[in-house]
Amino acid sequence: MNKKSYFLLLILLSLVFKYGYAQNQTSFKVIPLGTKGGLDESNLSAYLVAPAGSENFICADAGTIRHGIDIAINNQLFKGPADDVLKNKIKGYLISHAHLDHVAGLIMNSPDDSKKNIYAIPSVTEVLRDKYFTWKAWANFASEGELPRLGKYTYVRLKENKKTDLAGTEMQVTPFLLSHGPGYESTAFLISHDNTSLLYLGDTGADEIEKNTRLRKLWEQVAPLIIKNRLKAIFIETSFSNKQPENQLFGHLTPRLLMVELNKLRQLTGQEALQKVSIVITHMKAWDKDEQYLVNELKQVNSMDLKLVFPEQGQLLEF
């Protein structure tokens, strides 16, 4: 090998190493403040998301806030105090839908919070403005709605499939509509930083139960990112076991229905590409032995050998 060929080989190897490292390095960190769906008010859906190396978090849903922060501090993920994390580390909220197990922490902690944005689609903003942040229900800490308006929170109305900057962070969000029971809208959030993304789904029913194609449309949007290895994780609910009658799902998924939907995604991406994406299971409405039963069901139906992740409150996730 001559000298010129040797240097060309070194350059090629350097590029291969650099590309491979970029594809496998951590892009996001996620701190679950709450992971469950209903029943235990101390552990309800709320996920802090930030780019790796940043302390500027967005909170995807806000069912439990303070208790989750306390656990994260005990696990040395924050130095504390809790008030500093609430006021200064959380830069805003992404609210997928307005059910109480996704907004209770936001409402209860609002007196001690700092000024920031609440990002949501218009139908969700309407419930927050007209039902929760009112003087009959609580107090109006927002800049819209009943008088007097305390002006702490600003509603940012998201438009479907339109990217919006998340103020105070290095990230952007693109929302997609989900169906959470007859006539009720929920939201999926594609949270992006540089060329990588996470996909967080609020509560959702399967297309075959909801009688629409909202999940199919979502899969079509994110499939190109998976093929390019730019989507690091999908946070998606599985609320009930397969024992739950399908006419009593109330806009939720079971292990069977989850895999039906993810198989549709696999058909768009190929199995090898989808296996690189972490599938984070959220919103399980099960406890103790029932929770282990649901976890076992999910593992049993995982014929695609997907990377299933079961998040724990206050435990760091990296993608």
Secondary structure, DSSP 8 states (H G I E B T S, - for coil): --HHHHHHHHHHHHHHHHHHHHHHS--EEEEEEE-B-SS-TTSBSEEEEEETT---EEEE--S--HHHHHHHHHTTS--S-HHHIIIIIEEEEE-S---HHHHHHHHHHGGG--SEEEEE-HHHHHHIIIIISSTTTS---BSSSSSS----EEEEE--TT--EE-TTSS-EEEEEEEE-STT-EEEEEEEEETTEEEEEE-S---HHHHTS-HHHHHHHHHHHHHHTT-EEEEEEE--S-TTS-GGG-SS---HHHHHHHHHHHHHHH-HHHHTTSEEEEE-B---THHHHHHHHHHHHT-TT--EEE---TT--EE-
